[in-house]
Amino acid sequence: MQRLVYPICALIFSGVFSVMFFGAPSGDLMALYMAGTAVSAGLPDALYALPLDGLNDAARAPFLYPPIWAWLIAPVTQAVSFEAFANTLLVLQVVMLAVSVGLAWKVVRPPHMELAHFVLVSFAMLAVSAPVFQALGANQPQIISLFLVLLAFERYRAQSFAMAGVILAVAAAFKLAPLFLVLIFLLERNWRAAGAFLATGAALAAMSVALAGWALHARFLERVSFIDNQIILDTTNYAPEVLLYQLQALASGQATGWSLSETLTVAEPFWLSTLMAALMLAALAALILMRPRLIPGTAVPVLLMGFALATALFGPASWGFYFVLPTLLLPTLFHILPRLTAWRWIIALGLLQSFPAYLIYFEMSAALYVTTLMGVLCFGGLLLALVLSVFRAVRFEPDVPLHFR
C-alpha cells in the first residue's frame, strides 16, 4: 500500500490543481509568447521594447529572459494560440511539481523518514502553500526552473555528474539564480559536474549570441542591472529590502499607505543596496564555510536548501514563488536538527506560509506589507537556523553527531 501513496497523491494533486488554475493569466508567459511572436515576425528589436513598469502585470509584463528563449519559442507561437500554449504549460507545470516531490526525496533522503511520510508531508505543504498558489496562479515558468534544479541534483546524487552539470546549466540559462548552485559542485570538488556545467553554459551562450546578436544580450543585461537597482514594492515580494525601505519611510513620515493592487518600483538607496550586498555575501560565505563540517550525503541537500534560500531572499526580486523549492526541501532539516525541532519548523512554516494565512496578512498590509514581513521572518529565519545548527553542532557539542563527521 505504501508504494501507492506517491502515485495516488500525485494524481490527485495534478488533477485538482490543473482544474483549479486552468486558464490562469500569466504575464511572464504572455511576455515569452509575444517575444517568440516578434522573432517569428522578423522583429527581434521589439523583444525588450516594453518599459519595466509592468513587472507583475498579466497583460503587459516585460520580457525578462535571455534572448535565446524567444528564438526557441518562436516555432511554437506559429503553431498554437497563446491560450492553448498557456493551458498546456499549466498542466505540464502541475505535473512537474508532482514529479518534483519524488526528485526532492531522492535529493534529500532524510534520515528516519519513509517515502510515504515524505510524500504526505510534501503534498500537504504544496496543497496549502502560498508560494505554490502564487506560482500556479500566475502560471509561473519558475516551476520549470525548480524542476530542472531538482532533476540536476537528483542526477548528481545518482552519480551521473556530467548530466547534473548539463541540466543545471540549462536551468541557469532560463533563470539566472541557479548560477550560484554551481558552487555546490565546486565545494564538493566535483570537477566533472562543474566542467559539464561550464561547457554547456558556454555552448548555450554562444548559441544565443549567434541567434540574437550581442546587442540584444546587452539590452537584456541592462534590464537585469536596472531591476537589481530598484526596490519592487509588491505584496508577493519577500525581499528584506522592501521591508527595510517601508520601515524607514514610515519612521521618517514619508509614507501613509502602500498600494496593494499594483506593483511599484523606486530607486534603491545606496545604504540599502550596500546592506543587501553585505547580507548576500555573508550568507554565501556562511554556506561555503559549512561544507567541511558536513559529510557528502548531508552536504548536498543542506547546501542546496541554503543556497536556494539565500538567492531567493537577496536576489533582485524575492517573489513568493521562488520559495517553492525551499518548501520542497524542508525535510532536509531532519539531517541537521533533532526530529522534534525539525517537525516544529515544518509545521510552523506550513501554517505561517499557507495561502489562508497570506490572505490574512494581505488584509493587514495597509501601513506595512505584512506579507513581506512574514516571508522574511519565515524564510530568513529558516536560513539562519540552518546555518547556526551546523556551526553549533560542531563547535559546542562534545560528541559530534554522525552527520557532521
C-alpha positions, -999 to +999 in steps of 0.1 A: +000+000+000+028+024+008+041+021-027+008+035-040+009+066-018+030+086-041+012+079-074-022+084-057-012+118-042+005+129-074-026+121-095-050+139-070-027+169-068-022+171-106-060+168-113-072+192-086-046+220-093-048+217-131-086+223-129-082+250-102-058+271-122-068+263-158-069+295-178-049+315-152-035+347-166+003+348-168+023+380-175+056+361-178+042+336-202+025+363-223+058+381-225+076+349-235+049+341-262+049+377-276+087+376-277+085+344-298+059+361-320+081+391-325+110+368-336+088+348-359+076+380-375+112+392-381+110+419-354+136+409-328+142+445-318+108+445-301+119+419-275+129+444-249+109+474-261+082+472-234+090+495-204+098+480-170+067+494-152+045+463-155+066+437-136+036+420-122+010+428-149-006+398-165-015+418-196+018+437-203+047+422-184+081+429-199+102+401-214+130+394-188+145+362-202+177+357-222+171+362-260+177+326-269+143+316-254+124+339-278+141+321-307+132+287-292+096+296-286+091+312-320+080+280-338+055+273-310+038+306-315+033+298-351+016+265-343-007+273-314-026+301-298-015+317-266-044+302-247-035+267-258+002+273-251-006+286-216-030+259-206-008+232-219+021+246-200+000+249-168-008+212-169+028+203-175+040+225-147+015+210-122+028+176-132+064+189-128+055+199-093+042+165-085+073+148-100+094+173-080+083+156-048+099+124-059+130+142-071+132+160-037+130+127-019+160+113-039+180+145-032+172+149+005+170+113+016+160+124+052+171+100+080+144+082+099+117+091+074+100+068+050+090+077+014+052+076+022+057+101+051+078+123+029+052+123+002+023+130+025+042+159+041+053+173+008+019+172-009+003+187+022+027+216+021+022+221-017-016+219-013-017+248+012+014+268+004+010+305-006+042+303-028+026+274-047-007+293-051+013+323-064+033+302-088+003+284-103-020+314-101+005+332-124+014+300-143+050+309-135+078+294-156+098+295-123+083+260-118+103+247-148+135+262-132+130+245-098+121+212-116+154+213-136+174+222-104+159+192-085+165+170-115+201+181-117+208+173-081+189+140-083+213+131-111+242+143-090+231+121-061+228+092-085+265+099-095+256+110-130+278+140-126+281+152-162+244+151-167+238+170-135+261+198-148+243+199-182+208+201-166+219+228-141+234+249-170+200+247-188+182+259-156+207+288-153+202+297-189+164+300-182+167+318-148+200+333-136+197+323-099+208+286-105+242+300-114+250+302-077+243+265-073+274+255-093+292+265-061+280+232-047+298+213-074+330+234-067+327+229-029+323+192-035+354+194-058+334+176-084+352+189-115+332+166-138+299+182-129+314+217-128+331+212-162+299+199-178+281+230-164+307+254-178+308+237-212+271+236-216+267+271-203+293+283-228+276+264-257+242+279-248+257+314-245+274+310-279+242+297-295+222+326-280+247+352-293+248+335-327+210+336-330+202+370-314+234+390-317+252+408-289+231+440-289+200+422-276+221+405-249+234+439-238+199+452-235+189+421-215+218+427-191+209+463-188+174+453-178+187+429-152+210+456-138+182+481-137+159+458-118+188+450-094+190+487-086+152+490-079+130+482-049+100+464-062+070+472-039+046+443-042+029+422-016+043+390-031+079+403-030+095+388+001+127+408-002+141+421+031+149+454+013+112+460+008+106+457+045+135+479+054+125+506+029+090+506+042+101+508+078+125+537+070+098+555+051+072+551+079+097+561+106+105+593+087+068+601+080+073+598+042+045+572+036+010+569+048+000+538+029+011+514+002-007+502-029-020+466-026-033+464-062-003+473-083+035+468-084+056+500-079+093+505-082+116+530-066+153+536-069+172+516-042+191+539-018+228+533-016+227+523+020+201+497+013+219+482-017+251+481+003+234+463+032+217+438+009+250+430-009+267+425+025+239+402+037+241+382+005+279+378+008+276+369+045+250+342+036+272+328+008+303+328+030+285+310+058+272+283+034+307+279+019+322+275+054+296+249+063+308+224+037+338+210+056+315+203+085+292+180+066+296+145+051+286+142+014+252+127+020+242+155+042+261+183+024+242+183-009+207+188+004+218+212+032+238+233+008+211+232-019+185+244+006+208+271+019+217+284-015+181+283-026+170+304+004+199+329+001+195+335-037+157+338-032+160+363-003+188+385-016+183+385-054+170+414-075+134+403-065+122+378-040+089+368-054+070+344-032+071+316-058+109+315-055+104+298-022+086+267-036+120+250-039+130+255-002+095+243+007+100+210-011+134+207+006+121+213+042+127+176+052+164+184+049+160+197+084+160+161+097+197+159+087+208+188+110+181+192+137+166+170+163+134+153+150+111+173+172+127+206+163+126+198+126+089+189+128+082+222+146+098+241+118+079+222+091+045+226+109+052+263+117+062+271+081+033+251+068+008+272+088+025+306+086+031+304+048-003+288+040-025+306+015-052+314+041-025+330+063-013+350+033-049+364+028-049+375+064-015+391+061-027+409+029-056+425+047-032+438+074-008+453+049-020+489+045+007+505+066+033+478+060+035+447+038+028+421+065+031+395+036+067+406+031+073+407+069+062+372+074+081+360+043+113+375+057+107+361+092+099+326+080+124+321+052+151+343+066+147+326+100+149+292+083+182+302+066+196+314+099+185+283+117+201+261+091+234+278+093+235+281+131+225+245+136+255+233+116+280+255+133+265+249+168+266+211+164+303+211+156+316+238+178+298+233+211+287+197+214+314+174+228+301+144+208+300+154+172+268+139+155+274+113+128+261+136+100+287+163+108+318+140+108 
